[in-house]
Structure formats: C-alpha cells, structure tokens
Amino acid sequence: MSVPNAYVAATWSELFAAEALAVRVIPTIGVGETAPVSEPRTLYVPTGKAHVAREILRKI
C-alpha cells in the first residue's frame, strides 16, 4: 500500500499495530533513511496476514 507521506504511514502503521499486524514502512527507493517526511512511503505486511490488512481497510 502506498501512502503520500511519512505522517500518513505512521498513522496506518499504528492502526495496524493496534490490530496486532506487523507493518514495515519503506521510504522511496534509493533515498533510504534520509528521505524527507513529505516523500511517499510504501507499507508492507506479511504475505500470510494480507487478508487481515484488507479486512481492516474494508472496515474503515
């Protein structure tokens, strides 16, 4: 799932964490840790838990 910036990524990450779902937030490729907060991020969940993430997204 792609999100527009780091703030939105942190919000989704906290929501998924509250539902006991591990999330990895990845900044733009090639920028790494120095990416500004305004850069897009990608959220990854474990493959076996993708259905849980879809269900959470469907509910909100």
C-alpha positions, 0 to 999 in steps of 0.5 A: 500500500502506498501512502503520500507521506511519512505522517500518513504511514505512521498513522496506518502503521499504528492502526495496524499495530493496534490490530496486532499486524506487523507493518514495515514502512519503506521510504522511496527507493534509493533515498533510504533513511534520509528521505524527507517526511513529505516523500511517499512511503510504501507499507508492507505486511506479511504475505500470510496476514494480507487478508487481515490488512484488507479486512481492516481497510474494508472496515474503515 
